[in-house]
Amino acid sequence: MLPIMVAMAMPPNVRGDEISIAAAADLTRCLEELNAAFVKEHPGAAPKVSTGSSGNFCAQIKNGAPYDIFLSADMSYPKQLADAGLADKQSITLYAVGQIVLLSTNEKIDVTKGLDILKDAALVKKIAIANPDHAPYGRAAKAALEHYGLWDAVKDRIVTGENISQTAQFVQSGNADAGIVALSLVIDPKAEKQARYYVIPPESYPPLEQGMVLTNAGSAKPLARAYLEFLRGDVARKIFDRYGFRLNKSAQ
């Protein structure tokens, strides 16, 4: 079982050397490496990360939460903040395109068969997805199920996580027999044994184009701007790539 840690979605008290980061939950593993690399380049910097659903973070920032940088699981939430005058529109950047996978820890469930395996209600009693109301990965999961004509057959067996990290925990703990989660949460570059998963064809759901933005609070901090530039650079790109994030530059 691959452990996934979820930070509380509350902004920390910010010191001069701190950067307060609100990040989509699919970045939980990836950000550990990204922040270690950033601190290596900027000794003394203290990135403070809260992970959760993008929709919830957008609402929190609209209500005054003092995050400096918002890494969303889609592009719409950063644009909403910029349109509301709460973020620097010029800083909006496409940093990744996420992918979804079918995950199960039950050896009786052959995930290589793809989403069709979910038709077996006797074998797959509970199916976890993130809440489609505010989690972009949840919307992608529902779209993929609808694409293959499976939504009506499985909707009564769906359990929803508050965000994609909690959704993956449902599967890994055995509280759900299978789930549709972020590829970035099941890839572990350091693990000898990888999780069993099936990559869901990207043409079956809208692109998970993920955007980041400097909030008004972050715009006033040189260190926050340096962090944004770091995430745009080659070192960060290599780390993103290791966690399965594609980047379609033509979408920028």
Summary of the structure (lengths in Angstrom):
residues: 252
radius of gyration: 17.9
end to end distance: 36.2
largest distance: 56.0
contacts: 888
relative contact order: 0.22
helix: 42%
strand: 21%
